[in-house]
Each structure stands twice: as structure tokens, then as C-alpha cells.
Amino acid sequence: MKHKILKSIFILVILSLQTFAAKEAGVPLRSFKGSTSSTQAAPDAYLFWINNLIMPINAEGVIADVIADGVEGGNFQTTDKGVLFSGGFMLSGYSNGNLWSNGVASASRIQDYKAGRVNSQATDAPGIYVVDRLDVPFGDTWQEWKKAVAMGANYYDGDGNGEYNPDDLNNNGLWDPTEDAPDFLGDRTAWTVYNDAVRPSERRWTNVNPQGIDIQQSMFGFRSAGSIGNILFLRYRIINRGTVADVMDSVYFAVWADADLGGSAGYTDDLVGCDTALNIGFTWNDGDDPTFGVEAPTFMISFFQGPIVFVPGETFIDADADGVYDAGEVALDTAIDVQGQLLGKRVIPGAKNLPLSTFVNYVQSDPTRGDPATHLEARNYMLGGLKDGSKLGPCTDAFGSAHGAIPCTSIDSVYWYSGDPVTDNGWIYDVAADMRQMQNIGPFKLKKDQPVDVVVAYVVGRGSDARNSVAVGKSIVNLSQQVYAANFIGAPTPPLVKPKVRTTDNSIELIWDTKEHFDFTAQDPVFDYDLDFEAYEVTMYNTNSTSLVEAGRTNAKVVGRFDVANNYGDIVQENLESGERTVLLRKGTQMDSTVYSTEKRGRVRLVIDTDPFTSGPIIKGKPYFVSVVAYAMNKRAMKPVKPNVTVGTYYIDGGATVGYTANSASIINGSSGGIRPGVDFNEPFIIGGSVTNVAGGTEGTVTFEEIEKTKITGNEYEISFYKDNVSTTFATYWKIRNIDSNRVEVDSLREDVRSETNAFPVVDGVMFKVIGVDAEIKPAAHTPTSSKWYQDFRSTFSGIYYTGKDVGGTVAIPISPLQSNTMKFDKLRNMEIRFGQSQKAYRYVEQRIKLGNIGPYTKFLYAEGMKDTLGADTLRNFRQGYVDVPFQIWVKDENYNLEYQLSCGFLETDKSRKRRPDGIWNPDTNIIGSDTLSEANTREYLVIFNEPYSSTPKLMFTGGSFNGKTVWADAIGGWTFPVEWDSTLMDSLQKVIAKDSYMGSMYFIGLESKTSDSNFVQAGTLTLPISYPFTPSDIFRVKTNELGKHLSSTDRKKLFDKVNVYPNPLFAYNSIGSYLGNRADEPFVTFSNLPEDVSVKIYTLAGSLIRTLETTDKALGASSPFLEWDLKNEDGLRVASGMYIAIVSSPGIGEKVLKFGVILPQKQIQKY
């Protein structure tokens, strides 16, 4: 930066230069720096960085010419692209007839204001107070704002009691309109107050005394990488406190700036201009710039709201000629006082807002147009003249001239360089130099304790070249005027993420609800955005700061990303000027909107068990700092990187007014030192708690986890299941019922939540995790293997065939394409075919009957009704339908504790296939093949019915002949009960089963013997196993513990045995202190694993009691297991190095004695 000596004071500044490299994996992908507001006291310098304008400020009115967070100067987009060296103001008027001028213009060595107010109080705390819309409602920054209010800052009085009390009146954790709030103007607001109490001897104009003027300055802006992100607003609230004059007359206010486009590398090639229609003054470049290249930007300042004045005859008809606008008089104009979204907009009839009155510039050290050396010269500049009071016009201007067809004599001389550089028409500055500009507004009065507001905006425009940048800048000014007209309503951000925190000794678990974010959407046709929620980003920090770098070391690493399952993969941000694209968000864990948009199931859970900075495990008691940021994308600005590929990487159009919005990073529990693993020691969360299966035989599991202890009721809950009758495969829904209240809490959940996903419902603070299994026919197994008499199953024809159609991957029975409508998977059980034991089986013989185009031989009729009309040979075992078979079919199911015998049947071909039906179970070596006429094609499939075994045949599986009507059962197509028969022969369910394909059977089994010898020995057991998904017969129940208190006195005594102290011994330094902001020479030891109610008495080895610590000394609250001793005695003095004894006692539990050593460091004396 160029040398501009401000004061004759030597200041040694040790500046840590920070270099921000391109973002790598694991680094949080944020565009803008700056915390929402730290928890420290109001600083005297602050880096305002919420969008493309990076602006350091101080508490004395200086803008840009300040060092804050290692950044100096106003920059655009990055900290090395300067646009503003210094910003400020000048003010001039008459007090009791005496002219005065003062201001803050550091480049001109003018500093007449200091922090604080005129009538300061002992309790005042001057500084910069920052509030952000993303701050936790009623949190630290809201409480700090009380100090700002005490010095005059605005606030929203929601409860109407005339006082600022930021309290959550209904304890819902959210701000409501009936509750107080800070004066939010933009997404972030920085407020300070300063006054003109600098002594004359310390001023540049030593003959001007303090006038008793307060200025309350509010800087505010909006999160955006687009055009709105090129704007910062300033509200100057000017108040005459009446210490010199009750009324100050003919007052002018000037917004002053020393814009340096390109910073120290390009500040001598600047030009200035103004636009009276837009109320702006601007600095632009004479061409290419060493820093910005051909796309040299412009810096503009626009007046949005001038002082409100009443002018008889102009703004109202002064009927009584008293110079005052009275009730009933006719208003000719109306003034507007815009105060932001919360405080609203005032409309003042009979008045107007003053517009830009004059615009001038001056050049450093120029004899006629240089810095104002006196308060009179400053006044002359404000009136639109040269500093000696003479007028300047384009006809005689040595630095500029009238361009185009406009005569120089017709141009208003008080608006210097009011021409248009874009069209090169009008009064244009011609000679580039280091410029300072003043745009002035007045005259108005300052009456005692009556604030006058002036609202301006800093705007940067950057186009294709220097002149085009002026056009771009003016278009952004037009946009900013719309923001002003809309009462500073910017693009909204997604709701703040509010994770619930659970810890173990070596892990941190974050759980947060997602429905509110998935519901987030916002549209605005003026600012051309259509925002939808897109992603979460979880970042861990090495310190209690959200800066990317601290002390030259990486301070932030991303540990989790979750984004909506849509077409967007990685998302990159385009720079409009350079066309460069940088990664904003990497693709993360995908979130299905059908799940995460629901209230009961919509939540994310992230377990952190590794420290990303050490790659080691999470350590008990060590503080960890984590933030969760929610992002929303403007769909209108999203473009695929590959135009014809709709799924993949997208970029945000650099020309978009709003590209995306996001929360600012806010450290969870930041005000209390972050997250401390093990803090839940005394009331650990139940994770993976058992839920009892009181009915059914499922292999699925139901467990529960405590999420929010304060909501746990102690009630009993029931989880039950019912079929999904729409699904083509077997599936169930499940529901949760509160047994105590008999209320269904959650219903119609699909049993398809399988893995450690987070989409489980939370009821009364408890998450119920239902983990099922798929419906599956498992591979059959023969035991012992030495007795296996049949061949291995082929890929087709032989094997186990399920008749139903509700199991994925089911293959149709080789001899028929039909599937059963009545057989459902939940009717299956684990079965055994026990060879070598006999039972009766239904015999079905094939008939040559063609059915449509399916093919011949589709009926297998019950053998009792067969007639031998097929040829010369007769059927064997003629009309014998219920015959002996050398095996038994059994249900043997341990899950349901069942064992019973089942009915079965088998098929036989007719003799046309060169196999005589012999009436016995003899599958032979080839059950079916490609040569359907082969003599070996037995088609002798075994059929297992879903019916207990009976030694006598049942009508539903045989059919018969009654009342002259004969119908025989068909093992493939089923049969219909004739109306001619007595209806009581079968019940309604049996009739349905008989009519169904395969008559409700469960399996067709094709076995092929290893030998064609009909006398082979069938032995061993063939087991037909299945999986056990949830079915309507399954019921689970669990009773929770009220408020999650489940430890017994015995449990607590066991935990008490773990009481400890660390580090032991302490060698001069406790590393945990560095994370908490402690000084290195102020170590401490921590007593851990303590119960809630505890007393720690610390003794020397000689038995002298030196300190007693109680439950109230726990920094993290009574329930915390940690208690820190600062190594001081009861008098607050440091103890000596040595060995100590601590007696830890807890009522009802007992005592424990600890011995530990401390070696204290040398104390660094701060004052002497």
C-alpha cells in the first residue's frame, strides 16, 4: 500500500502474513471469512467479510485503512485485490453562528472522532458490536448487544416493555415476534458509536473545538457471491447532543473515500465521476490495471437515504406561514426512513430526503485541489467549489473537459465530472492520478438529541473493461436501490442447524433434524433467485475459532458432508470476471428427500471418533470444536459443467445476483468451550438398547437409542407390523404405539431401513431402529452328505421352486408359468424332508389337454379319477390317488418353536412320454430335459402343501364326484368347487385355496436320482431354510426410563471407582488449556469421572487443607464429570510444586483418595 503517514506516532506492528492456498479435500469450502461474532468483548477493529467486499473497520469511524485479522485495506473477492485505501466522512455546519468542520479521512490526516459517545457512562464499553442472522437466538451476541443498546443502538422491542431483554420467553429455542432482538439490518450488522471529542491540539484543524456530536455507524451486508455480494451498506446516525448548541444550522455531510483500484500497484491510474440521477460518486480506471488486468473495476458510493427536511412551499403548503409542517396542512412530498426488516419503514408526509447536493474530488498535495488544510477549505469542498471557494467548471478545468456534444457552459458546476464514461459524453475526468472523492448532501439542521440518518452503499462493479465496469457498477447500484426499497430484505439463508450432542469417552455424535431444511425454499423475481436447500457441511477446528488458519497453521478440516440426492454432484463457483471456477461443495453422503423431508425420520447422525488434526482417537475431556453449515442453491444459477450431461458437476453462474446462501460457521457449544467427550459420563445415553420381541419369529432386530433426555417420558412403546399389499415383493409397514397413552406415534413406515442409516423415527426423545432382513428362500442342505441319493441341482428343471410371487428372483416352475395368488412368504417356515420314513401323498397324473398357447400336458389331475383311454397299456396302480411315499415332510422351526408334519403330493407323466405312471414315488435320473419325448423325462415333481398332514385325503386336494357332478383336483391350475355340491363339504378358505394355482402349495421340488434303479435307498434329511423378515405376527415392546435416568445406585458406585485426576503428574503445562484459550503459565488439573454431587478436598502431604472444590465449581454444570483445579489455594494464590492428596466424596456413594503431583511453570509477570 502507498505510504500515507497519519500521525507522528511510531507503532510497531507484528503482522502475520497468511496465505490462503487453493482448497484441498478436507478443508471447509467457504467463500467468505469472518466469524458471526466472537464471544470476546467488543473489539476496536473488525474485519467485515460476508461477501465479495472485504472491509476492515475500527471503532473510530475509519473504514479500510485498518488492520483486522491480518487484513489491511478494502479488497474485492480476495485479500490481495485492493479497491479502497480509506473511507470515512466529513461534517460541517454552524453552531451559534460559528463555522466548524470535522471528519474522519485518514488519508488526509483527519481524525476528529474517537470511540464512545459524548455523554459516556462508567459502564459504557465502546467497540464494535456484531450480530448475524445466523447467530443462535438469545445467545452470546444477542446478550452482548445490551451494551450497544446502553450506548444508543437500536433494538426490536418484541415484548413492548421499553427495554432490551433478549430472552426466550416461551423456551422454544427460536425467536418469535413477541420477543426482543438486536437491530438486524442485513445478514450481518456491525455497530459502533464514536464522537468528536478529539482535542483541538490533536486535530489537523486545530482551531475547531469538539461540537458534542455522536455518530452511530452501522455497516451491514448480505451473503452472496453474486451482484448483491458486491454491496456493503453504511448507516450514519448523526446526533447533536446539545453540549455546544441546541441547533446546528446549514449542516452538510460528505461521504469521503480514497479509492485505490488495484491497491498499491495501481492507485495512480484512477479517475472520478458522479451520476446525479443515481446519487453516486465513483472512481474508475483509465484502462488496464496491474492488479485486475483489462477488467479493471469501479468503486462507487451511492446515497440511498439523505437527511429528512421539511421545506415550505416545496414539500408542504405552509398554510399558517410558521415554517413548520402542521397537522392538516397539504403535503407536497413524502420522505422515507428505512430502518430494516424488524423496525420497518417510516413514511413522513410533508418532507423529503435530500439528494446528492454536490460532488468534488481532490488530489494529494495539489496546491489548488489538494487535501483541505483548514476547516473552511473542507466546507468549500462540501459546497461544490474549489478549496478556496471559487467555482470549477468544465470549460476551464485543467484535469477534465466536456466530451461529446454537450456544451461545457450548460453543465452544473457543483457536480464535478457528471458525464458518462461509458458513452464518453459530458464532463469527464481526463488526467489519471491518486484520487479522493467527496459526495456531499445538505443543508439540514442538527437539533439536540434528534438523530439524522444518512444511508449509503459501497459498490464494486467489474465488467469487461474499465468503462464497462462503470456500467456494471451502475446496474448494481440500481439493484442495491431495490434492496433499500425492500427495506433491506436480502436472500434468506437456510435455518440454523441445531445438532444434539452425545458423547462417549472416545467419540462425539451429532444428530440433527432435517425436515426444516428440506422444507426451506425462497423465491424472488426481482433478485432472480429460486433457492432450495442442498447440503450440510461439518467442519472441525483446532481452536475455538472458525478461521481457516490460526497462527499459520491449518485450523479447519471438513469431517462430513451430506447433500440432497439430485442431479448435482460437486458444485463449483464461477468468477464472473476471470471465468475461474473453484470448488464450493464436494458431493457427500446422499439424502433421499422422501425420507429426510419427514418429521419423524428426517435426521442426520454423524459419529466422529478420529481427530482430523492428529489422525488419532478422540480423547476424553479434551475440547473439540465443530460447526454444521447448511447451504441452499439458487436453481436458476446452476449450470452443468458439461452442457449435455444433466447429472454430475454443476457450477454457479458468476453473473447470478444470488448464487447460494449458507449459514455462517458457528461452533457448537462454543461459549462453553466446545464439546468435551465423556461429559455424559453420569447419565450415559443408551445406544443400542434392547427392545423385546414378545411375539413372532423374525430375524430382524429392534433397538432404541436415547437422543434427547429431557423428552424421555418413561412410557412403554410397542412396535408392530402389517403387510404392504401393494408391493410386488413381500414387505411390511411398521408403526410405533405409546401403550400408556394408546396413541400411535408413527405409522406407515416401510420395513426397508436396513443399515446404520439415520432415517429412523424419534419419539419422545428416543430413536427406534428397526433393522430387517429380506424375504429369502435360502439354499437347501442335505445331511448327512454321505446319504445324499440325488444329483446336485441344475440351474434349470431340478431344484426347489417357490410357488408364490412375492420373493425377488423367484423362478417359475419349469412345467408351468403360473404363480400362486394365495401363497405368501410369511406362511413359510423352516422345513425338512426326512427320507426313509413314510407318509401318504396325493398322486397327480398328467393329461394331454392344451390350454391356449401355453402348450399341451398342462393338467395334472388327481389319480383317483383317471381313465386308461390313452393306449394299449394300462395305468399302474389305477385310481389310487393317495399313496405311500418313502419320506415325510415336517415343519421344524426354531424361530417359531414349531414342529409338525405337512401334507404333500407328487406328479406323474402319462405313457405318451414313454413312461408308464406306476403310482409310486420314483423320480428317476432325469426329471425333465430339452427333449420332451425322452423316456427319462419323469416330471415327477414333489409338491409340499401348506396344510398339516392327515392320514386320510382331504377334499380340497382331491376333488371328487357328488350329485352327478365330477371335478378332480388339478395340481397345477387348481379347481373350482361346483355349485351342485353341498356347500358344507369345504369351508370358504378351502375353496379359495383349491381354486388357486398349485392349490396353495408352497414348493415344487425336482429331485433326480443318481441311479435308474427303482430299488435305490432314499435316506438323510433335506432341509429347506428361509429368512425371517418382519411379519404381522411380530410385536416388540420396551419401557423407557424417564429423562433417560437409568443408572442404579450400584451402577453409580461402580462409576465412582473410575474417579481420577489428570495430568498426573502435571509437568508445567496442560495442553488442553491451549484449546480453551488459557495462558501457558496458568496450567490446571482435571478431576474426572465425578458424580453430580461431589466434594473434592485437596491437602498437602503434611495434612493441611488448601482448597475445597464443590459441585458449583464445575465449569460445565453439575452433571459434568469434570472439575478443574487452577492450582490455587483458598486465598487465590498459586500453590507450590509438590505432591498433593485429594479426598473425593459424594453423598450416598462414598469416598476415594487420590495422590497426584504438580510441577508448576515459571510465572510470566504481566505487570510490574
Rosetta blueprint (number, residue, H / E / L):
1 M L
2 K L
3 H L
4 K L
5 I L
6 L L
7 K L
8 S L
9 I L
10 F L
11 I L
12 L L
13 V L
14 I L
15 L L
16 S L
17 L L
18 Q L
19 T L
20 F L
21 A L
22 A L
23 K L
24 E L
25 A L
26 G L
27 V L
28 P L
29 L L
30 R L
31 S L
32 F L
33 K L
34 G L
35 S L
36 T L
37 S L
38 S L
39 T L
40 Q L
41 A L
42 A L
43 P L
44 D L
45 A E
46 Y E
47 L E
48 F E
49 W E
50 I L
51 N L
52 N L
53 L E
54 I E
55 M E
56 P E
57 I E
58 N E
59 A L
60 E L
61 G L
62 V L
63 I E
64 A L
65 D L
66 V L
67 I E
68 A E
69 D L
70 G L
71 V E
72 E E
73 G L
74 G E
75 N E
76 F E
77 Q L
78 T L
79 T L
80 D L
81 K L
82 G E
83 V E
84 L E
85 F E
86 S E
87 G E
88 G E
89 F E
90 M E
91 L E
92 S E
93 G E
94 Y E
95 S E
96 N L
97 G L
98 N E
99 L E
100 W E
101 S E
102 N E
103 G E
104 V E
105 A E
106 S H
107 A H
108 S H
109 R L
110 I E
111 Q E
112 D L
113 Y L
114 K E
115 A E
116 G L
117 R L
118 V L
119 N L
120 S L
121 Q L
122 A L
123 T L
124 D L
125 A L
126 P L
127 G L
128 I L
129 Y E
130 V E
131 V E
132 D E
133 R L
134 L L
135 D L
136 V L
137 P L
138 F L
139 G L
140 D H
141 T H
142 W H
143 Q H
144 E H
145 W H
146 K H
147 K H
148 A H
149 V H
150 A H
151 M L
152 G L
153 A L
154 N L
155 Y E
156 Y E
157 D L
158 G L
159 D L
160 G L
161 N L
162 G L
163 E L
164 Y L
165 N L
166 P L
167 D L
168 D L
169 L L
170 N L
171 N L
172 N L
173 G L
174 L L
175 W L
176 D L
177 P L
178 T L
179 E L
180 D L
181 A E
182 P E
183 D L
184 F L
185 L L
186 G L
187 D L
188 R E
189 T E
190 A E
191 W E
192 T E
193 V E
194 Y E
195 N E
196 D L
197 A L
198 V L
199 R L
200 P H
201 S H
202 E H
203 R L
204 R L
205 W L
206 T L
207 N L
208 V L
209 N L
210 P L
211 Q L
212 G L
213 I E
214 D E
215 I E
216 Q E
217 Q E
218 S E
219 M E
220 F E
221 G E
222 F L
223 R L
224 S L
225 A L
226 G L
227 S H
228 I H
229 G H
230 N H
231 I E
232 L E
233 F E
234 L E
235 R E
236 Y E
237 R E
238 I E
239 I E
240 N E
241 R L
242 G L
243 T L
244 V L
245 A L
246 D L
247 V E
248 M E
249 D E
250 S E
251 V E
252 Y E
253 F E
254 A E
255 V E
256 W E
257 A E
258 D E
259 A E
260 D L
261 L L
262 G L
263 G H
264 S H
265 A H
266 G L
267 Y L
268 T L
269 D L
270 D E
271 L E
272 V E
273 G E
274 C E
275 D E
276 T L
277 A L
278 L L
279 N L
280 I E
281 G E
282 F E
283 T E
284 W E
285 N E
286 D L
287 G L
288 D L
289 D E
290 P L
291 T L
292 F L
293 G E
294 V L
295 E L
296 A L
297 P L
298 T E
299 F E
300 M E
301 I E
302 S E
303 F E
304 F E
305 Q E
306 G L
307 P L
308 I E
309 V E
310 F L
311 V L
312 P E
313 G L
314 E L
315 T L
316 F E
317 I L
318 D L
319 A L
320 D L
321 A L
322 D L
323 G L
324 V L
325 Y L
326 D L
327 A L
328 G L
329 E L
330 V L
331 A E
332 L L
333 D L
334 T E
335 A E
336 I E
337 D E
338 V E
339 Q L
340 G H
341 Q H
342 L H
343 L H
344 G L
345 K E
346 R E
347 V E
348 I E
349 P E
350 G L
351 A L
352 K E
353 N E
354 L L
355 P L
356 L L
357 S L
358 T E
359 F E
360 V E
361 N E
362 Y E
363 V E
364 Q L
365 S L
366 D L
367 P L
368 T L
369 R L
370 G L
371 D L
372 P L
373 A L
374 T L
375 H H
376 L H
377 E H
378 A H
379 R H
380 N H
381 Y H
382 M H
383 L L
384 G L
385 G L
386 L L
387 K L
388 D L
389 G L
390 S L
391 K L
392 L L
393 G L
394 P L
395 C L
396 T L
397 D L
398 A L
399 F L
400 G E
401 S E
402 A E
403 H E
404 G L
405 A L
406 I L
407 P L
408 C H
409 T H
410 S H
411 I L
412 D L
413 S L
414 V L
415 Y E
416 W L
417 Y L
418 S L
419 G L
420 D E
421 P L
422 V L
423 T L
424 D L
425 N E
426 G E
427 W E
428 I E
429 Y E
430 D L
431 V L
432 A L
433 A E
434 D L
435 M E
436 R E
437 Q E
438 M E
439 Q E
440 N E
441 I E
442 G E
443 P E
444 F E
445 K E
446 L E
447 K E
448 K E
449 D L
450 Q L
451 P L
452 V E
453 D E
454 V E
455 V E
456 V E
457 A E
458 Y E
459 V E
460 V E
461 G E
462 R L
463 G L
464 S L
465 D L
466 A H
467 R H
468 N H
469 S H
470 V H
471 A H
472 V H
473 G H
474 K H
475 S H
476 I H
477 V H
478 N H
479 L H
480 S H
481 Q H
482 Q H
483 V H
484 Y H
485 A H
486 A L
487 N L
488 F L
489 I L
490 G L
491 A L
492 P L
493 T L
494 P L
495 P L
496 L L
497 V L
498 K L
499 P L
500 K E
501 V E
502 R E
503 T E
504 T E
505 D L
506 N L
507 S E
508 I E
509 E E
510 L E
511 I E
512 W E
513 D E
514 T L
515 K H
516 E H
517 H H
518 F H
519 D L
520 F L
521 T E
522 A E
523 Q E
524 D E
525 P L
526 V L
527 F L
528 D L
529 Y E
530 D E
531 L E
532 D E
533 F E
534 E E
535 A E
536 Y E
537 E E
538 V E
539 T E
540 M E
541 Y E
542 N L
543 T L
544 N L
545 S L
546 T L
547 S L
548 L L
549 V E
550 E E
551 A L
552 G L
553 R E
554 T E
555 N L
556 A E
557 K E
558 V E
559 V E
560 G E
561 R E
562 F E
563 D E
564 V E
565 A L
566 N L
567 N L
568 Y E
569 G E
570 D E
571 I E
572 V E
573 Q E
574 E E
575 N L
576 L L
577 E L
578 S L
579 G L
580 E L
581 R E
582 T E
583 V E
584 L E
585 L E
586 R L
587 K L
588 G L
589 T E
590 Q E
591 M E
592 D L
593 S H
594 T H
595 V H
596 Y H
597 S L
598 T L
599 E L
600 K L
601 R L
602 G L
603 R E
604 V E
605 R E
606 L E
607 V E
608 I E
609 D L
610 T E
611 D L
612 P L
613 F L
614 T L
615 S L
616 G L
617 P E
618 I L
619 I L
620 K L
621 G L
622 K L
623 P L
624 Y E
625 F E
626 V E
627 S E
628 V E
629 V E
630 A E
631 Y E
632 A E
633 M E
634 N E
635 K H
636 R H
637 A H
638 M E
639 K E
640 P E
641 V L
642 K L
643 P L
644 N L
645 V L
646 T L
647 V L
648 G E
649 T E
650 Y E
651 Y E
652 I E
653 D L
654 G L
655 G L
656 A L
657 T L
658 V L
659 G L
660 Y E
661 T E
662 A E
663 N L
664 S L
665 A L
666 S L
667 I L
668 I L
669 N L
670 G H
671 S H
672 S H
673 G L
674 G L
675 I E
676 R L
677 P L
678 G L
679 V L
680 D L
681 F L
682 N L
683 E L
684 P L
685 F L
686 I L
687 I E
688 G E
689 G E
690 S E
691 V L
692 T E
693 N E
694 V E
695 A E
696 G L
697 G L
698 T L
699 E L
700 G L
701 T E
702 V E
703 T E
704 F E
705 E E
706 E E
707 I L
708 E L
709 K H
710 T H
711 K H
712 I L
713 T L
714 G L
715 N L
716 E E
717 Y E
718 E E
719 I E
720 S E
721 F E
722 Y E
723 K E
724 D L
725 N L
726 V L
727 S L
728 T L
729 T L
730 F L
731 A L
732 T E
733 Y E
734 W E
735 K E
736 I E
737 R E
738 N E
739 I L
740 D L
741 S L
742 N L
743 R E
744 V E
745 E E
746 V E
747 D E
748 S E
749 L E
750 R E
751 E L
752 D L
753 V L
754 R L
755 S L
756 E L
757 T L
758 N L
759 A L
760 F L
761 P L
762 V E
763 V E
764 D L
765 G L
766 V E
767 M E
768 F E
769 K E
770 V E
771 I E
772 G L
773 V L
774 D L
775 A L
776 E L
777 I E
778 K L
779 P L
780 A L
781 A E
782 H E
783 T E
784 P L
785 T H
786 S H
787 S H
788 K L
789 W L
790 Y E
791 Q L
792 D L
793 F L
794 R L
795 S L
796 T L
797 F L
798 S L
799 G E
800 I E
801 Y E
802 Y E
803 T L
804 G L
805 K L
806 D L
807 V L
808 G L
809 G L
810 T L
811 V L
812 A L
813 I L
814 P L
815 I L
816 S L
817 P L
818 L L
819 Q L
820 S L
821 N L
822 T L
823 M L
824 K L
825 F H
826 D H
827 K H
828 L L
829 R L
830 N L
831 M E
832 E E
833 I E
834 R E
835 F E
836 G E
837 Q E
838 S E
839 Q E
840 K E
841 A E
842 Y E
843 R E
844 Y E
845 V E
846 E E
847 Q E
848 R L
849 I L
850 K L
851 L L
852 G L
853 N L
854 I L
855 G L
856 P L
857 Y L
858 T L
859 K E
860 F E
861 L E
862 Y E
863 A H
864 E H
865 G H
866 M L
867 K L
868 D L
869 T L
870 L L
871 G L
872 A L
873 D L
874 T L
875 L L
876 R L
877 N L
878 F L
879 R L
880 Q L
881 G L
882 Y E
883 V E
884 D E
885 V E
886 P E
887 F E
888 Q E
889 I E
890 W E
891 V E
892 K E
893 D E
894 E L
895 N L
896 Y L
897 N L
898 L E
899 E E
900 Y E
901 Q E
902 L E
903 S E
904 C E
905 G E
906 F E
907 L E
908 E E
909 T L
910 D L
911 K H
912 S H
913 R H
914 K L
915 R L
916 R L
917 P L
918 D L
919 G L
920 I L
921 W L
922 N L
923 P L
924 D L
925 T L
926 N E
927 I L
928 I L
929 G L
930 S L
931 D L
932 T L
933 L L
934 S L
935 E L
936 A L
937 N E
938 T L
939 R L
940 E L
941 Y L
942 L E
943 V E
944 I E
945 F E
946 N E
947 E E
948 P E
949 Y L
950 S L
951 S L
952 T L
953 P L
954 K L
955 L H
956 M H
957 F H
958 T H
959 G E
960 G E
961 S E
962 F E
963 N L
964 G L
965 K E
966 T E
967 V E
968 W E
969 A L
970 D E
971 A L
972 I L
973 G L
974 G L
975 W L
976 T L
977 F L
978 P L
979 V L
980 E L
981 W L
982 D L
983 S H
984 T H
985 L H
986 M L
987 D L
988 S H
989 L H
990 Q H
991 K H
992 V H
993 I H
994 A H
995 K H
996 D L
997 S H
998 Y H
999 M H
1000 G H
1001 S E
1002 M E
1003 Y E
1004 F E
1005 I E
1006 G E
1007 L L
1008 E L
1009 S E
1010 K L
1011 T L
1012 S L
1013 D L
1014 S L
1015 N L
1016 F L
1017 V L
1018 Q L
1019 A L
1020 G L
1021 T E
1022 L E
1023 T E
1024 L E
1025 P L
1026 I E
1027 S L
1028 Y L
1029 P L
1030 F L
1031 T L
1032 P L
1033 S L
1034 D L
1035 I E
1036 F E
1037 R E
1038 V E
1039 K E
1040 T L
1041 N L
1042 E H
1043 L H
1044 G H
1045 K L
1046 H L
1047 L L
1048 S L
1049 S H
1050 T H
1051 D H
1052 R H
1053 K H
1054 K H
1055 L H
1056 F H
1057 D L
1058 K L
1059 V L
1060 N E
1061 V E
1062 Y E
1063 P L
1064 N L
1065 P L
1066 L E
1067 F E
1068 A L
1069 Y L
1070 N L
1071 S L
1072 I H
1073 G H
1074 S H
1075 Y H
1076 L L
1077 G L
1078 N L
1079 R L
1080 A L
1081 D L
1082 E L
1083 P L
1084 F L
1085 V E
1086 T E
1087 F E
1088 S E
1089 N L
1090 L L
1091 P L
1092 E L
1093 D L
1094 V L
1095 S E
1096 V E
1097 K E
1098 I E
1099 Y E
1100 T E
1101 L L
1102 A L
1103 G L
1104 S L
1105 L E
1106 I E
1107 R E
1108 T E
1109 L E
1110 E E
1111 T H
1112 T H
1113 D H
1114 K L
1115 A L
1116 L L
1117 G L
1118 A L
1119 S L
1120 S L
1121 P L
1122 F L
1123 L E
1124 E E
1125 W E
1126 D L
1127 L L
1128 K E
1129 N L
1130 E L
1131 D L
1132 G L
1133 L L
1134 R E
1135 V L
1136 A L
1137 S L
1138 G E
1139 M E
1140 Y E
1141 I E
1142 A E
1143 I E
1144 V E
1145 S E
1146 S E
1147 P L
1148 G L
1149 I L
1150 G E
1151 E E
1152 K E
1153 V E
1154 L E
1155 K E
1156 F E
1157 G E
1158 V E
1159 I E
1160 L L
1161 P L
1162 Q L
1163 K L
1164 Q L
1165 I L
1166 Q L
1167 K L
1168 Y L
